[in-house]
Each structure stands twice: as structure tokens, then as C-alpha cells.
């Protein structure tokens, strides 16, 4: 058995020694070709745009989840989380501002942050981890607004980073649907027009949901 294994080992060694392999020149050529292909692919797909589009898609998803939580809270409680209760008819509106867990609060003697009401501290509509993420300093900032008249919507907005989302935002700002946008917000819903100066900045427009 030992002799047999020794013969096999000798045969493999001989095969490896005699086997054909790549020369240094061939390896360099292959590496160069792969480099050219990689450069061509990166030029074609524009990785910065893809990264920004991914961020915008994440922001849209988070805005939708936050809006859904506000709607569920209203359906369950009969008032918005920035109000102190059903009898608080003076604070149906929520001013344009950043979604945070400090300044965005109700008007009680000891104000309770809206996001606290929506998370584990209130009706548990949202996970604490979600709240932590959307108010993180490196995250794409979310903005909130409700004009306050009966039947008007609550809006959650975010600044578009990718070209495709900027085009979408500018089209919505324009009454004619042009990509050039409209600083006056002629295409926005009537209850959102008062915030056109904050939303319809052509170079850095914001996407607003719903």
C-alpha cells in the first residue's frame, strides 16, 4: 500500500511539474483587460448616481412608514400625535420643520416628542430602532408639514440626491410637468404651495409624500 501511494504521489508531482501554466506576460494582459472592462462598466453605470438613488429609495420608504404610523395613530386616538388630545383643536397644523425627537413635540405643559408617541413610549406604531435611524446625523433629513385645515394631508419630505429623483421632484413642482421645476410650486397640491420656497429649489428639490 505504501509503495502504491508513493507511486501516485510521484505521478502527481510529475504532472504538476510538466503542466502548462500562465506566463507573467499573459497574466499582465489578463489583468489589463479586466481593468479596462471594470473602467467601462463603472463609466456606464455611474456608481455615484446608483448610490444616491439607493439613498433616495430608502428615504421614500422611511417617509411612507412614518406617514403610515401617523395615520394609524390618528385612526386609533382621534387626533394627531402633535396634539395633546381630541379637544386640542388649536394645534391641528404642524409647521414645516425637521423630523426630530426634540423640537417636534405636542403643546402639553411638559411637551412629549411626536416620535416618542409613535414609538415604544406611546402607541408603539414604530420601532425605536427606526426612530434612531431617521434622526441620525448621517441620515438623509426628513421634513414634516400639515397646513392644518380639515381634510388636508400630512406631508413628509426629503431632499432628492439622485438625478432621477430630482427630475421627479421638479416635475411635481411644475404646473406644466416640466423637468425645469417651478420655484413657486405651481404643480404642488394647494395645501403644500405655502412651502414651495422650501420644496421647489430647482438644484436641490425635495420629494414630498403622499
N, C-alpha and C positions, 0 to 999 in steps of 0.2 A: 504494500500500500504506500509506504514512504517513497519507494522508487517511482511509483506511478504518479504521485503528487509532484515529485521533483521534476519529472518529465513535462508535466503540464505547466509548471512554473517556468521552466526553461523555454517552452514553446511560446508562452505569453510574452515573456521578456523579449524573445526574438521578434515577435510580431510588432511589439511596441517600438522596438528599435528600428525596424525596417519600414514601419507605417509612414505614409505620406502625411505632411502637416503644412500649415501656412508658413510662408516665409515672412520676414519682417516687412518687406515691401508690400506684400498682399494685405497684411494686417493694417498697415498705414492707409492703403487705398480704401479698405472697407470702412475704417474709422472716418476718413474724409467724406465718403459718400453718405454715411449715416449723419454726419454733421450738417451736410448740405440739405438732406431731407428734413432734419429737425428744424433747421432755419426756415425752410419753405413752409412747413406746417405751422410754425409759430407766426409767421408773417400772414398766413391765410386766415387763421382763426382769431387773431388779435386777443391774446390772453387777458389783457387788462380789461377789455370790454366784457369778456366772459366772466371774469371775477366780479366786476361791478354789477353785471346782470344777475349773478347769483345773490349778491347782497340785496339788490332791489327786490328780487323774488322773496327772499327771507323777510324783508321789511313789509311787503304786501301781506304775507301770511300772518305776521305778528299783528298788523293793523286789523286784519279780519278777525283774529281771535279776540283782540281787545274790544272791538265793536260788538262781537257776539256776546261777550261777557257783560258788557253794559246793557245790552238788550235783555239778557236773561235776568239781570239784577232788577231792571225796570219792571219786567213782567212779574217777578216774584214779590217785589216790595211796593210797586206802585209809584215810585219816584226814582230819580237818578241818584247815583252814588255821591254826587257833589251837592245834593240837597240834604237837609237834616231830617226830613220826613215828608209825608204827604201834604201836611199843612204848610210846608215851606214853598209857597208859590212865587216868592220874590227871587229865587235863585235857580230858575229852570235853565237859564243860559249858563254856559261855561266859556269863559273868554279864551281867545286864541293864546296858546302857550305850549311850552314843552311838557310832554308826559313825564312826570317825575313823581317821587313819593314824598315830596316835601311841600312845595307851593301849591300843587293841585290837591285841594282838600275841601271839605264842606265848610259851612259857616257856623258851626257849633262854637260854644264858649271855649271849648278845648277842641280845635279842629282835628278831624280824622282824615288822613290822606285817602283819596279815592282808591288808589291801588291797594291799600290795606283793606278797605271794604270789599274789594273784589277778590282778594286772596284769602289766605288762611285766617286772617284776622276778622273776616266778616262772613260773607256767604260762600266762600271757597269756590268762586267761579273760576279762578285762575290759580295755577301752582305758584308757589313762592319762587321757584327756580325761573319761571317765565318772567316774573316781575323783575328779578335781579338782572336778567339778561337785557331786557328792553330799556332799563335805565342805566346800563353800564356806560362808562365814559368812552369806550371804543366802539360802541354800537351806533348804527345809523339812527339819528334822533327822530323820535315820533312827536307829532304835534296834535293837539285836540282842539275842537271848537263846536259849539252849539249856539246858534243865534238866539234860541230861547222861545220863539213864538210857537203856539200849538201846532203840532203836526210836522215841525221841522226836524231835520235829521241831525244826528251827532256825526261829526267827521273826524277821522284820524288820518293825518297826512304824514308824508315823509319825503325828504329831498331825493329826487332821482339822481342816480350816479351814472348809470349806463346810457348810451346814446339812444337805445330803443325806448327806454322808459322816459327819457327827456322828450322824445318825439311824442309819446302818448300824452304826457302832461301838457305840452304846448298845444297839441290839438284840442285838448279839453278846454284850455283857456280861451281858445279862439272861437268866436261865433261862427266862422266860416269853415272851421275844421282844418285850418292850415297849420303846417308844422312850425311856422314862424312864431306862433304864440300871439298873445294879446295881453299887455300889462294891465289892461282894465278888466280882464276876466269876462269878456262878453259871452263866452261859452259855458261859464260856470252856472250851477244852479243858483237861483235868486238868493237863497239864504247863505250862500257861500261867497257871493260877489263882494260883500264888505271886506273880505280878507284877501282880495285879489292882489294887493300890493305885497302880501307875504307869500302868496302861492305862485303867481304868474310872473316870476322873474325869469325871463327868457333863457338866460345862460344857466340858471340853476333852479328850474321849476320844481314844484312839489306835486306828487301824486296824492290825491285825496280820495279816501273811501268813505261811504259807499259811492 
